[in-house]
Amino acid sequence: MANTVLEYSSLERSSKNKHLPPPPGFSSAVTTKKTASKTKVMSSKEKADRHEELKAKRAWDLATSPAKQLPMQMIMVYFSGGGVQIFSMGMVAMLLASPFKAVAGMNEAFAQFAPGDSTNPREFTTLLLPKLAYIFCNLLTLLVGMWKCNQMGLLPVGTGDWLQFEYRGECMDKSLDDSGTGGASVEL
């Protein structure tokens, strides 16, 4: 069984298939035109340029990938509920921690897409615009996590959350009455 090798090239040369008619809708003239246009030979400069374009496109795909995940994360957050429970807390922890982890490993993730002429592919300035877009998209994920914390009542945004820091001035308790004693009671 280990010695079994499938030889698909022999099927093409098989004489039993040569007499079969082509399938309906098949035109050999169309396929020969396509193959003739594909056989164009590219120079090494053109290949290198196309490779750099492909790497730049892949860098932008990586930069926008956190934004592509946002709709699914928002649906998951919605279905996790508004109470402070273990499942919803896990969702919030994931939403708050994943952007920081992603930005921390950003230079390593973008290193494979660095241009061929860059001296250090792991520098922040290499592929600066895709990296800034990546940071922005991760900030959107962080904002969804903060919104969920606010919906659960975990963020201190109300005035009652800050009462311990509120300063109140001293109240001067004075009253004036008709006797002119300044509010002191007079016994007769």
Buried (B, 14 or more C-beta within 10 A) or exposed (E): EEEEEEEEEEEEEEEEEEEEEEEEEEEEEEEEEEEEEEEEEEEEEEEEEEEBEEBBEBBBEBBBBBBEBBEEBBEBBEEBEEEEEEEBBEBBEBBBEBBEEBBEEBBEBBBEBBEEEEEEBEBEEBBEEBBEBBBEBBEBBBEBBBBBBEBBEEEEEEEEEEEEEEEEEEEEEEEEEEEEEEEEEEEE
